[in-house]
Each structure stands twice: as structure tokens, then as C-alpha cells.
Amino acid sequence: MSDLRGMFVDTSICTGCKACQVACKQWNEMAPGVPLPMEDEAAVREHRAFTGNSYDNTSHLSATNWRHVKFIEQIGPDPSTSDRSDPRWLMMSDSCKHCVQAGCLEVCPTGALYRTQFGSVDIHQDVCIGCRYCVGACPFGVIAFNNRTGRVNKCILCQDRLEVGMGTACAKACPTSSLTFGAVDDLKAMANDRVKALHARGQSDAYIYGWDLGNTGKITAGPNKGTAVQDVEVVGGLNVFYLLLDKPEVYGLPAHAALPQRNFVPSAGVALISAAVLGVAGLAAFRRDRTGGDQCRLSTSSHPNGNGRSPSPSSSPGSRPARTPPWASSTSPATRTINRSRTDSASSRCPSCS
């Protein structure tokens, strides 16, 4: 049997009690006897820590909320109308998925994020430098920067508990077994049996998000009623995977999660092609300038006076000599030299280039 450990999250029996969130905060202490705090402790104590989004008071995963229970209210088949028939609530306990192809691991420059012997992704807090590369590399928005410590945090699948043969704290606290901890292979078999059992009862909207076990179905309620769904495998598989009852986007999950660094090769190819095009364009422009300069020299040598300009009318026979201005005789030799050099430079220009 594989040593990989994970969790199966069955959203069809989640009641939104948040026991998993409380257990997560109590077990993962900042210090002995000091559980993970809320993001706004003062708001909690003053009873104003509400988001306005159903019964959700944490809103999202963060550096101090490693587990988050989502509440999705679907009132009526079309939210834009006043039809309130066929309402339902969808609830899901969300956390780090501990991906098989973990983007955070690939971009971490110090090795602070590492794969454990159980297949989960843990963080060496003393090695983390707070660069936040992993924050942008996670397609699920799980990892968050902790402003108090200058490092990143996320669910670590209770690594300290696993090392002594215990399961995760959240799964231990779940009263409905919506969260089940165990070997990933066993959990996949359990999930497949659960989907088939729900389909046999007429609940054909159940499917697996994280692994492709071959199940297909159709959503039976809500705004997406009638939409076909099927098992979806993302980023090579998830060690913490889900049974969903609606489209992944409804739960805030990407339908086709992809790692940002997978765009590196195509982007590098585009950059190389662009550089080659710019190089060819620059070479062509340089050669054109050189050719134009040669033509200017040829045209200069072909003029009668040899300086690229025709003789001035004042120098023709019988013309009246130009009058010398009064200040010309008083100009210093240095000034006359500068003026002469400017005149020679101007007269050497090709008329076509002026």
C-alpha cells in the first residue's frame, strides 16, 4: 500500500459547523497555549467580524486561516429574478490540496517548501525568506504571506500528528465524516463508491474534483441545472480532493488549474523569435544607412565645385562683389576660423540629405 496520505472532502454531507476550522486553529498554535489568531481579533471580540456573505466570517484562506468553510447560497434557478423556488446551500471545507505537481515546490528558491514522506507539502519556517514566489505559483490561492513573521503559511496536513501515527485534527473533529483522512488510494476508492451511491439515489450531480475516476453526471438543481459534469484531474492529482455537486467555479475552484511556470517554454520561444525579428530589422536599417551614405559621397563628388553645391550666383563673371559687413574686419582670427569650419561643414552636405 502507498505511503501517501491525504483527505477526501465530501461536500454532500458538510453541515458548515466549522468544527474543522476551530480544530485547525487550536492544534496549530503560534506558541504553547496560543492558537492561530483571527485576522482581526478586535472585530471578533466586538462581534463585528462578518463578511456579509452568508455565514462566512473568514472569507478566504490566509496566513492564519489554514482551513476555511465556504457557504454558497443558491436561491432559485435564476439569481437575477425573484423566483425563490428550489433553493439549496452548498458548503465545503477548503484547505491546501497538497498537489502532486505542486507549483510552490518548483519555484521556492531556498527549499523551504518540501515534500514529506507522506506526500504532503510542508514548510521549513526557519528556511523561508519570505520571497512570496510560492504565493503567485499556487493556482488555488492557498499560500499567504504572514506579516507578523515575514514568512508564508498554509495547511501542512498536521505533519507533526502524522509522524506519530495520528490523523489530521480537522478530520478528527468533523461530526459528519465530511472530512476523511487516510491513504490516498483507499480514499479514491471510497470516493468512487460514494459517487456511484449518490447517482443510484438520483443525485447525478456528484463528481470528483482532483482525480479522474471516470464518473459523469448532470447538475440537478441551482442556476446550472442540466449542465453536464464529470470527474476532473488537475495538476497531476490532488492528495486532498473533493466530491462536488456543482461546477468547480461555484466553489471558487479553477476548472482547469494550471501552473504559471508551465508557460515558461512558450514565453521563452516567443521572446527568442521577437529578438530575432528585431535583430534582422536592425541589421536592415544599418545596411540602408550605409548605402545612403555611399550615394551621398558619389553625388558630392559629381558636383562642379566639388563640395556638393553649385557655384553661387555672386561668383559668376560680371556679378557685383558682395559687400563686406562692417563687423567682418573686426572679427578675431579665432572667430573667423570657427565660422570657416562651420561653412565648410555645411557645404559638404549632400543636398538630398539636408
N, C-alpha and C positions, 0 to 999 in steps of 0.2 A: 504494500500500500504506500502511496506517495506521502512524503512528509509535509506537503503543502497544506497549510491551514488557512481557513477563510470563514466567511459568513454568507448565509443565504438569507435575504431580506424579502419576506413575503408580505407585500403591501396589502394583500386582500384581507388580512386579519389584524392589521395595525389599527389600534384604537386612539392613537395620538396622546397617550397618557404621559409621555415624556419621561418615563422611568429610566429609559436608556440614557437620556441627557444628564439626568441627575447622577446616575451611577458613574458615568464617564467623568464628570467633574469631581465627584468625591474620590474616585480612585486615583486620578492623575493630579496629585497635589503639587502646588508650587513649592511648598515646604511642609514639614510634618504638621498635620492638622489644619493645613490651609488649602482648601480645594481650589480648582481653577475658578477664577472670578468671572463675573459677567462683564461685558464690555463697558457697561455704565452702571457701576454699583450704586451710585446715588439714586439713579432713576428706579432701580429695583426696590431700594429701601423706601422710596417715596411713592411706590405703587403707580408709576407712570411709564414703566418700561414696556410700552405696547407699540406695535408697528402699524396697527390698523388693518393688518392682513389676516383676517380670521383670528384664530387663537395662537398665532405665531408671534412670540415675543423675542426671538433671537434673530430672525430674518435670514441669516446665512451662516455658513461655516466661517470660522475666524481663528485667530491665534489662541483664543480662549474658549471657543465653542467648537470642539473637535467632532461633535455629533449634533445634528440639527434635525428636528422633526418638522416636516413640511405639511401644511394644511392647504389643500386645493378644493375650493368650493365650486361645484358645478350646479348652478341653479337654472334649470330649464334647458331645452335643447339649443336655444339661441340666446346668448347673453345680451344681445342688442335689443331684445324685445321684452315685453312684460310677462311672457309665458314662463311660469314657475313650476311647470309640471315636470315630473321625472327628475327630481334633484338628487344629488349624491355628493358625498365627501370622499376625496382621495387623500390618504395620508401615507407618508413614507419617512422612515428614519434614515437620514443620509450621513455619509462619512467618507473618508478616504477609501478608494476602491482597491488599492494595492495592486495596480495593473501589472500584467505580465510584461508588457513593454512600457515601462514607466519612464515618461519623459523627464521627470525630475532627476532621476538617476543619471540620465545621459548628459545633462547639462551641468551638474554640480561640479565645480572646479576643484573642490578640496576633498571629495569623498565623504562629506558629512552625511549625505543620504546613502544608505547601503541596503542591500538585500539580506534579510536574515535567513537563518536556516529553515524557517517556516514559510518562506516565500513572500513575507510581508516587507514593507519598506519602512525602515526606522531612521532616526536622525541622531547623529553624534552631536549633541549640543555644544560640546567643547571644541568641535572642529568647524562648526558652521561660522562663516564670516559675515553672514547677512547680506550677501550679494543680490539675493532675490531672483537669480536666474530661474530657479525652480518654480517660482510663483507664476511666471509667464509661460513656462513649459508645460504646466499641468492643464490638460484640456477640460477638466472638470471644475477648476477654480477652487481646489481643496486647500492648498498650502497658503498660509498667510504669514505676513511679517509681524513679529511681536515688537511693538515699540518700547516695551518695558525692558526687554532683554537684548534687543538688537539682533535677534536670530529669528528663524522661522519655526512654526509649529504646525502639527496636524495629528490626526489619529495614527497611532503606532501599533494598532491591533493588540494593545496590552502586552507588549513584548515581555515585560517582567513577569506577568502572570503565566504566559505560555512557557517560559523557561522552567517553571516549577510544576508544570502539568495542569494548570488551571485554564479555564476558558476566559473569554473576554467578559469584562464587567457588565457591558451593556446587554449582552445576550443572557447573562445570569439574571439580570433584573427584569427582563421582558416578561410580562404576565401572560401573554398570548402565544409565545413562541414565534412571533413575527420575525425575531432575530434568532437564527440558529447558528451556532459555532460548530466547526468540525473539519474533517478532511475535505478538501475541495472536491475530490472525485465522489465522495459519498454525498456531498451537498448537491452536486449536479444531478445525481440520480434521484435524490429526494425532490429537487425542483421539477424535474421532468415528470415524476409521478404526480406531483401536486397540480401541474398544469393540465395533465390528462384528466385528473379527477374533477377539476373545475369545468373543463369542457364537457364532461359527461353529465354535469348538472345544468348545462345550458349556459354557463358563463364563459362564452367563447372568446372574450376579450383578454384572457390571461395569456401572457407570453413571458419569455425570459430575456432580460437585458444584461448582457455581459458575456454570454456564451450562446452559440447556435446549436440548439439541441433538436432542431427540426420541427418545432411547433409552429403552427399558423392559426390564425383566428380572425375575428371581426369584432370591433368595438360595439357593445350593446346599449350604451347609454351616454348621455352627455352631448356636447356640441359636435364631437367627432363620431357620432353614432353611424355605423355602417362602414367605417374605414377599416380596411384590411391591415392586420398587423402580423408580425412573425418574429421569431427569435432573432436577436441581433448580437453579433460578437464585435466588440470594439477593442482597439489597441492590444490585440493578441489574446484577449480574455481578461476577465476581472476576478480576482480572488474574493472580492466582496461583490456579489451580484444580486440582481433584483427580479422579482416577479411583479410586472406592471399590469395595469388594467386600462391604460390609455397610451397615447403616443408619448415617446420619451420627452418631447418638448414640453408637455403638460407638467411633467415633474421637474423641469429645469435641467434635463439631461440632454446632451447633444445626440442627435440621431446617428451621426456618423463621426464619432470622435476621431481626431487625427492629431498627431504630434507636430508642433510647429517646426521642429528640426528636420522633418521629412521633406520640407520644401527647400532644403539647402542645395541639393544637387540641381534641381530645375533652376533655382535662382542663380547658382553659380554659372550654369550654362548660358543663361540669358545675359549675365554680366560679361562673360567672355565674348559672346557674339557682339554685344554692344561695343566693347573695347576694340574688337577687330574692325567693325564698321567705322568707328571714329578714327582709327589709325589710317585706314585706307583714304578716308575723306581728307585727313590732314596731309597725307603724302600727295594727294592730287592737288590740293591747294598750294602746296610748296612748289610743286613742279610748274604749276600755272604761273606763279610769281616769277620763277626763274626764266621761263620762256618769255614773259612780258618784258623782263629786264634786258634780255638779248635783243629783242625787237627795238627797244628804246635806243640801245647803243648803235644799232645799224642805222636807224633813222637819224641819229645825231650826226654820224659821220657823213651822211649823204647831203647835208645842208651846205649851201655855198660858202658860208663863213666858218664852217667847221665847228660852230658852237651850238648848233641845233636851232638857230633862229636866222631869219632872213635879214639882210642889211637894213638898217633903219633908214627912213626917208631922208633924214638930216645929213647922211653921209654920201648921198648921191651927188654927182657933179652939178655945179651951178646952184646948189642949195645954199641958203644963208646959214652961216655957222650959228650954233646955239649960243645964246647969251649966258655968260657966266654970272651966277648969282653973287650978290655982294659978300655973302659969308664964306664962299668957297675958298677965297685966298687966305682967310684967317683960320681955316681948319688945321688942326695939328697933324703931323705925319702919322701918328698912331691912328687917329680917326680916319684919315684917308686910306690907310691900309685895311682897316676893318670894313669900310664901305666898299673898297675894291674887291675884297674876298666875298662879300655878300652878292655883289654884282656878278662876279664870275660864277658863283654857285647857282644863282637864278638863271643865268644864261645857259648853263649846261643841262638844264632840264629839257626833257623831250616835251614838245607841245601837246602830244597826245596823253602824257601823264600828268600834266599840270591841272 
